[in-house]
Amino acid sequence: SDWSSDVCSSDLEKPSTQPRAAPKEILNDDFSKLRADLWTVMGGTWEVRDGHLTQTEVKAEMCTIVSSVAPPKDFLLKLRYRPLGGNQWKSTGISFDAQGVRDWNSVYASAYADGPKLQVALRRGGQDEYPPGNALKNLPIELNRPHELQVAVRENLVNVFFDGTLQLAYRLPSRPADGKLAIWAFDAITELHQLQVTELPSNMGLAETVGGPLLVEIGR
């Protein structure tokens, strides 16, 4: 056979699929220090204790650090943290689509003794909304043990996993454009362990409802 046919036959013997590229990493912080290149303190007292960045001021307001990095519209976020206490609400949250601290979408876990929960919340013009229904899940949130909060977002659909289990599937009413990330504690002492943010893997399915099918393309 001639050279061209040899090339063709050798090409046919190659695997037809290439390895899928890993999703692009946007942010990775082990919180062994407060990185001034990544975070701006917008409230509270953030200090390193026992090797972890910790919010140590207990008060009934958002104690917040805001990132210098804006994730893509579709992203996957994993936050490992340990709630240590507080007076009443003992909430730790992560916000995205943040325009300063007046507009954002957020997910938080509250260890409130009379009703611990996982919640999707909305802030518009400084006013907070706490949607009912599938934006809320009553769930035990144990203090003094590590937890992982994972948030996957595709367009307006949010899936929230807590300690590896899908707990919330919710459609946001709107997404403020080009927003940053923020981590906050409300009436809580919170120890941060790791944050990783990547582009949402193209083959990752999200659920419209908890227990429903995982869809790669979002239905309209």
ABEGO torsion letter per residue (X at the ends): XBAAAAAAAAAAABBABBBBBBBBBABBBAGABBBAAABBBAEEBBBBBGGBBBBABBBBBBBBBBBABBBBABBBBBBBBBBAEEAAAGBBBBBBGBBEAABBBBBBBBABAAGBBBBBBBBBGGBBBBBBEAABBBBBBBBGBBBBBBBBBBEABBBBBBGGBBABBBBBABBBBGBBBBBBBBGBBBBBABBBBBBBBAABBBBABBGBBBBABBBX
